Amino acid sequence: MSSILTNHSAMVALSTLNDVNRSLNETQNRVSSGLAIRSGKENAAYFAISETMKGDSGMFKAINEGMTATRNSVATARLGAETVADLAKQMVERIAFGISDGVNQDDVQLELDALAANMLSAINQATFNGDDLVTGTAAVSVVNGVTRSGGFAVTTFSFNQVDLSAIQGVFDGIDLAGAADATARAALLTTAEAQLGLAIDAATSFGITEKTLDNQMQFIDSLTDTLDSGISSMVDADMEEEAARLQAFQVQQQLATQSLSIANQAPQNILTLFR
């Protein structure tokens, strides 16, 4: 039955065209944004996971930046400790040379005083952006990541500052020229050698800490890359697939438009019955 009041064919064609237009607009949005999932209405589970992981990735990157500053401070402290250890070694050698009675201890003492002054200078300069790790013994806590195992939590590790100024103070107090005899001078050598051991331990400790920070920073770099890749696999659009889909919807749109045009012309055929 034909009706001039209701065009069923046009209604179907219009519905089809509207569906094609919606799909085409959605595909165009995916192509323009590069995202298959832009909000919770498209895939609530993937959207929630991806947003959480994006937050974690951002936190890891910020934590890595914070560790970069700490690593620089530790590297500077390590250099200071290695310099102190090197100067301490030289002082131990000069004290060993000055033990004998036939040596002019006053001349050796001048060398020791100069080395002690160099040691103090190195300690005073072994700071990065005002961060001093070489004149105290306090523990330093470093945030090195976050975890969601059993709930969200921050992970940390700690290392201790080293008081290089105490080592320098002992060396600065060594008075080879004022020692009463060779036995007293030998005692000074024992004291100096013990401080050399402490300086070497300090340099080793800072070196281990710096290596630990380097390893953790490299791990976080790889971890953030993995997180970003995982997020991409969930929410990014497959551009090859979307390109093919876009062309298909464009063809469907043209066909649906032509179909609607044909359906709209159908009521005009009824006019021929009244001629």
C-alpha positions in Angstrom: 0.0 0.0 0.0 1.2 3.4 -0.9 0.6 6.4 1.4 1.2 10.2 0.9 1.2 10.7 4.6 3.8 8.1 5.7 6.8 7.2 3.6 8.1 4.0 5.2 10.9 3.6 2.7 12.2 7.1 3.4 12.0 6.4 7.1 14.1 3.3 6.8 16.6 5.1 4.5 16.8 8.0 6.8 17.5 5.8 9.8 20.2 4.0 7.9 21.7 7.3 6.8 21.7 8.5 10.4 23.5 5.3 11.6 26.1 5.6 8.9 26.7 9.3 9.8 27.1 8.4 13.4 29.6 5.7 12.6 31.4 8.0 10.2 31.6 10.8 12.7 33.0 8.4 15.3 35.6 7.1 12.9 36.6 10.7 12.0 37.0 11.5 15.7 39.3 8.5 16.1 41.3 9.5 13.1 41.7 13.1 14.2 42.4 12.3 17.9 44.3 9.0 17.4 42.3 7.5 20.3 39.9 4.7 20.1 38.8 5.3 23.8 38.4 8.9 24.8 36.0 8.6 27.7 34.4 6.1 30.0 31.3 5.8 27.9 33.3 4.0 25.1 35.0 1.4 27.4 34.7 2.0 31.1 37.2 -0.7 32.1 39.9 0.3 29.7 39.4 4.0 30.3 39.8 3.5 34.1 42.9 1.4 33.8 44.5 3.7 31.2 43.9 6.8 33.3 45.3 5.1 36.4 48.4 4.0 34.4 48.8 7.4 32.9 48.9 8.8 36.5 51.5 6.2 37.5 53.6 7.0 34.4 53.5 10.7 35.3 54.5 9.9 38.9 57.4 7.7 37.8 58.7 10.4 35.5 58.5 13.0 38.3 60.2 10.6 40.7 62.9 10.0 38.2 63.5 13.8 37.9 63.8 14.0 41.7 66.3 11.1 41.8 68.3 12.9 39.1 68.9 15.8 41.6 69.8 13.3 44.4 72.1 11.4 42.1 73.9 14.6 41.2 74.4 15.4 44.9 75.7 11.9 45.5 78.0 12.1 42.5 79.4 15.3 43.8 79.9 13.9 47.3 81.6 10.8 45.8 84.0 13.1 43.9 84.7 14.9 47.2 85.3 11.7 49.0 87.6 10.3 46.3 89.6 13.6 46.4 89.8 13.4 50.2 90.9 9.7 50.0 93.6 10.7 47.4 94.9 13.5 49.6 94.8 11.3 52.6 96.9 8.8 50.8 99.4 11.5 50.0 99.5 12.6 53.6 100.0 9.0 54.8 102.9 8.7 52.4 104.5 12.0 53.6 104.0 11.0 57.3 105.7 7.6 56.6 108.5 9.5 54.9 108.9 11.9 57.9 109.1 9.2 60.6 112.8 8.8 60.4 115.0 10.9 62.6 117.2 12.0 59.6 114.3 13.7 57.8 113.4 17.4 58.4 110.0 17.1 60.0 109.3 20.8 59.7 109.5 20.6 55.9 107.2 17.6 55.8 104.8 19.4 58.2 104.5 22.2 55.6 103.5 19.7 53.0 101.0 18.1 55.4 99.5 21.5 56.2 99.0 22.3 52.5 97.4 18.9 51.8 95.1 19.4 54.8 94.1 22.8 53.4 93.4 21.2 50.0 91.3 18.5 51.7 89.2 21.2 53.5 88.7 23.0 50.3 87.5 19.9 48.5 85.0 19.1 51.3 83.6 22.7 51.3 83.1 22.5 47.5 81.6 19.0 47.4 78.0 20.2 47.4 75.4 20.2 44.6 72.9 23.1 44.6 73.5 23.5 48.4 72.9 19.8 49.1 75.7 18.8 51.5 76.2 15.1 52.1 79.8 15.2 53.3 79.7 17.0 56.7 77.2 14.9 58.6 76.1 11.4 59.4 72.3 11.6 59.0 70.4 9.1 57.0 69.0 10.3 53.7 65.7 8.8 52.4 65.1 8.8 48.7 61.7 8.1 47.0 62.4 5.7 44.2 59.0 4.6 43.0 55.4 3.7 43.8 53.6 0.4 44.0 50.0 -0.8 43.8 50.7 -4.2 45.2 48.3 -4.6 48.1 47.3 -0.9 47.8 49.0 2.3 46.7 52.3 3.0 48.5 55.5 4.9 48.0 58.8 3.0 47.9 62.0 4.4 49.3 65.6 3.5 50.0 68.1 5.2 52.4 71.8 5.9 52.6 73.9 7.7 55.1 75.9 10.9 54.8 79.6 10.7 55.6 81.4 13.3 57.8 84.5 14.0 55.7 85.1 17.1 57.8 85.8 14.8 60.8 88.5 13.0 58.7 90.0 16.3 57.7 90.0 17.5 61.3 92.1 14.5 62.3 94.6 15.1 59.5 94.7 18.8 60.2 95.6 18.0 63.8 98.5 15.9 63.0 101.7 17.6 64.2 104.6 15.6 62.8 107.1 18.4 63.7 105.9 18.4 67.3 106.2 14.7 67.8 108.7 13.8 70.5 110.4 10.9 68.8 110.1 8.3 66.1 107.7 6.2 68.2 105.3 9.2 68.5 105.6 9.9 64.8 104.8 6.2 64.1 101.7 6.6 66.2 100.7 9.5 64.0 101.1 7.3 61.0 98.8 4.7 62.5 96.2 7.4 63.1 96.5 8.8 59.6 96.2 5.3 58.0 93.0 4.7 59.9 91.6 8.0 58.6 92.6 7.0 55.1 90.6 3.8 55.5 87.6 5.9 56.5 88.0 8.1 53.5 88.2 5.1 51.2 85.1 3.6 52.8 83.3 6.9 52.3 84.2 7.1 48.6 83.1 3.4 48.2 79.8 4.1 50.0 78.9 7.0 47.8 79.9 5.1 44.7 77.6 2.2 45.6 74.8 4.7 46.3 75.3 6.4 43.0 75.3 3.1 41.1 72.0 2.1 42.9 70.4 5.4 41.8 71.6 4.9 38.3 70.2 1.4 38.1 66.8 2.5 39.6 66.6 5.5 37.2 67.3 3.2 34.2 64.6 0.8 35.5 62.1 3.6 35.8 62.9 4.8 32.3 62.1 1.3 31.0 59.1 1.0 33.2 57.5 4.2 32.0 58.1 3.1 28.4 56.4 -0.1 29.2 53.5 1.6 30.9 53.1 4.1 28.0 53.1 1.2 25.5 50.5 -0.7 27.5 48.3 2.4 27.7 48.7 2.9 23.9 47.6 -0.7 23.2 44.4 -0.1 25.2 43.2 3.3 24.0 45.0 4.2 20.8 43.2 3.8 17.5 44.5 1.4 14.9 45.0 4.0 12.2 45.2 1.5 9.3 41.9 -0.1 10.4 40.3 3.3 10.9 41.4 4.5 7.5 39.8 1.5 5.8 36.7 2.0 7.9 36.5 5.7 7.1 36.5 4.9 3.3 33.8 2.2 3.8 31.6 4.6 5.8 32.0 7.3 3.2 30.8 4.9 0.5 27.9 3.8 2.7 27.0 7.4 3.3 26.8 8.1 -0.4 24.6 5.0 -1.0 22.4 5.8 1.9 21.9 9.4 0.6 21.0 8.1 -2.8 18.6 5.5 -1.2 16.9 8.3 0.7 16.6 10.4 -2.4 14.9 7.5 -4.3 12.6 6.9 -1.3 11.6 10.5 -1.2 10.6 10.4 -4.9 8.2 7.4 -4.4 5.1 9.5 -3.4 5.4 11.5 -6.6 4.7 8.3 -8.5 1.2 8.3 -7.1 0.5 11.5 -9.1 0.5 9.5 -12.3 -2.6 7.7 -11.1 -4.6 11.0 -11.2 -3.6 12.1 -14.6 
